[in-house]
């Protein structure tokens, strides 16, 4: 990947989508597992992660098909979020963190010495679990903050702001107060603002670390619709503990487990063509349920058999 020329600028044209979006009964890709398929897009090979001497993640090889949603699931502490951060070099910001293995994006290792990490993080965007808007910036400025840092010019700034806020499900709530501080929004609104900020950079891949954990049901619906819509034009990877959410939005799911040692990828599959969420073997399902506890899961019917049906009927 070439290092970007800081003297040149990229021009982004915009168009505002309609307000009504629908989670469709998606066409499922046929694949028995996703481990090391090769090709373009995003892929990991033999990935390990450490925090000082603690071995947090071991030997994860996984391919993310382009223009799909991959859900990362598993109990807390099994390395899902660590793995996600490694996909765009956020892992290296953590003190005493180290790694081994390869993360390939468009066939190149993003950890190679001649790869610009800033450009990687622009093209592989990330939304964190905890909302983090820039408190000194107003709502509109928050949306385009990444563009200014990357020195990317926009043909129509106002249209881009409206587009990104609309796709994040926030436009109607803030369109009359775009000059208000980003920190004045509620927690759920702040998270949607962060999603809008990531969308402004038009990434090729979007990473989401439990993006709906702090959101109300209405906001969660909008985010899920956005995820499905975005996957038509980009690759999406989402960490979630909500098994029904994973079933609703994912084309593929990857199941992580630690069993007291480093987290490992134990299974990765496409969602069932018959419309059933069948990501894990019975043994893995039992171990996950034991680790989580039945009170925490509390889903009826079982999340492993959640139908992949539309959330809303198309008009």
N, C-alpha and C positions, 0 to 999 in steps of 0.2 A: 504494500500500500504506500502510495507516494505521500510525502510530507506536504501539507497544503501550503501554498504561497500566501503569506500574510498580507501581501500587497494587493492581491486580487480579491474580488468579492463575487459572491454567487447571488443571483437574483431569483427570488421565489415568487411565483404567481399563485393567486389564491382564488378559491371559490367556496361559497358557503353552502353546506349540505342542508337538506331538509331536516326539520325537527323530528319527524317520525322515523324511527329506526326499529327494526324487528330482529330478534334473535330467531334465525331460521332453523328448520330441521336440516342440519348441515350435511353435505355429502362427505362421507367418511372415507379416508384413504385406506386402502388395504395394505396392512403391514403387520407382521407378527411381532416384530420388535425393532427398536430404533438404534440398536447399538452398532456403531461404526458402519454407516452406510456409505460414507464418502460423498463426493460431489461438491457443489457450491453451497452457499449459505453459511450456517454456523455449525460447528462441530467441536467436540472435545475428545482428546485421546490420552488415556492414562493419567487423568488429572488427580493430583494430590494437593492437600492444603494442610498447613501447620500454623499454629499460633504458639510461638516460641517452640517448646518441645512437644506440645500437644498435637497429635496427629488427628485432625478434624475430619478429613475427607480422604478416601482412598480409591485410586484406580477407576475413575469414572470416565467411561467412553460413551459418548452420546451424540447422535446427529439430530439436528432440528430441521425438519423439512421446511422449505421456504413457503411463505404465505399460509402458515398454519398456527394454531395455538397449542403449545405444549404446557401441560400442568405438572408442576413438581409437587408431589405429595409425600406424606410420611410424618412420623411423630416429631415433636419438638426435640431439637438437639441432634438431628441426624445429618445436618450439613446442607440442607436445602438452600438457605439464604447465603451461606458461604459459597456454595457452588454458583449461585446467581451472580454474586459480586465478582466472581472470577471471570465471568463472561464478557465484562467490559473493563477489566483492570481496576475495579474499585477495591479489590482485595488488598492491593499493595499500599493503600492508604492506612491500613491498620498496623499499629506498631508491632514489630516482631512477627509479622505475618510473612509466610513464605509459601512457595508452591513448586510443583514439578509437573511435567506433562505439557500438553499443547492445547491451545484454544485456537482453532482455525476459523477464520472469517474470509470467505471468498478464496479459500485455498491457502491463505497465509497465516502464520502463527502471529497472533496479536501481541505476544510477549517478545517478539524479535527486537533486537536493539535498534533497528532502523525504522520501526513502526512508531508513529506519533500517537501517544495515548490520548491526547486531546481529541484528535480526529476520530479515534476509535469510540470514545464516549459520546461524540456527536452522532455517529452512525448507529451506535448501539446504546439507545437511551435507557434511562432507569427511573422508576417511580418507587419511592421507599414506603415502608409501612407507616412511618410517622410523617405527617405533612410538614414540609419545610419551605414555605414561601419566604421570599425576601421581605422582612418586616418594614424596611425603609422605602420600599417601592410600592406604588399603587397597583391595583389589580391589572390594568392594561400593561404596565411596565413589567410586571412579573411574567406575563405570557411571553413577551419578546426578549426577556433578559438574556437567554442563551444565544439568541441571534446577535445581539450587540457584542457579547463576549467573543463570538466567533467571527465578527466583522462581516456578517452576511446582510446584504441589503434586501429590502422587501419592496415590491412595487406598490402595494397598498397595505400599509401597516394596520389600519383600522379594520379592513376586511379580514386580514389574517387573525387578528385578535378575536373577532366575532366567530370566525370559523372554528378556531381551537376551543374557545369557550363553549360553543354549541356542541361540538363533538364530545366534550367532557361533561355535558349536561348542566352547565352553569350559566349560560348566557342569559336566560330569562330572569335569573335571580340577581344578576349584577349589571345588566346592560345600562341601567340608569345611575350607576355609581362606580364607574370604571376608575375614577380618580381616588376612590377610598383606599386606604392601606390594605395590602394583602393580609396582614395580620389581624384585621378587623373581622374577617369572615369566621364562620363557625368551623369546627374541626373537619366536618365532612366537606364543606365548601372549599376549605384550604387544600384538601387532598385532590379534589377535582381541578383546582387551579394548578396544582403541580402536574397533573396529567396534561392539562392544556399547555403548560410550559414545555413539556417534553415533546408534544406534538408539533410545536412551532418549528422545531429543528428538522422535522420531516425525517426521522430516523428510519433505517432499514430494518432494525430489530428493536423491539421495546420489551424491557424487562420490568416486571411488576412484582414487588415483594409484599404479599398480602395486602393489596391495595384497598380492599373493602373492609378490613377489620375494624375500622373506626367509623364506617358509614352506616346511615340509616337504610332501611330496605329500598326506599325510592331511589336513593343515590346509588346503591348497589346495583339496582336494575339498569340504570343508565350506564354505569361503568361496564357491566357485562355486555350490554348492547354495543358499547364503544369497542370493546375488545374484539368481538366477533366482526364488526365492521372493519376494524383496522387490519385484521388478518387477511383481508382480501388484497391488501397492498404491501404488507410487511409481515415479518415473523414475530410472533408474540410468545414470551415465556412468562408464566405466572406461578408464583409460589402461593399456595392456599392451603388452609386447614379445613376449609368448607368443602366436603366431599360432593355435595349436591352442586355447588358452584363449579367444581372441576368437571363434573359430568355435563353441565349445561354448556360450558364454553370451550372445552378442550377437544381438539382433534386427536391428540396423543397425551398420554400420561406417563410419567416416570416416577417410580416408587423408591424412596430412599429409606434405609434402616441402619441403625448403628449397633444394636445389641451390646452396648457397653464399650465398643471399640470405635474406630473411625467410621464415619458415615459411608455407606456404600450404595451404589445403584443396584437394586436387587431385581428390578423388573421394569421394562419399558415396552409399551404396546400402543397400537392404534385403538381408538374406541371401536366397539363392536359395530360391524355393518348392520346388525340386527337392531341397533338402537339401544344397546345395554352397555352400562359402564362395567367393563370386565378386566380392569387393569391388573389385578393381583390374583395370584393363586390362592386357594383356600388357606394354605399354611401362612402366607404373608398377611392375609386379611386377619387371621386369628391373632397373629403376633402384634399387628398394628392395633387391633381392638383392645388387646391386653395392655399395651403401652398407654393408649389414650384413656381407656376406661369407658364403660358403657354410658356413664352419666355425661361425659364430655361429648360423645358422639351423638347420642340421643336422637337419631334420625329414623323416621318410619315413613316408607319402607327403608330397608337397608340401603345405604348410599352406594353399595357395590352394584345394586340393581336399579339405580335411578334411571328412568326412561329419558332419553335425549330428545325431548319434545320442545316445540317453540314456546317461549314465554308469553307471547302475545299473538293473536290471530292477525295475519296480514290483512290490511284493508282492501 
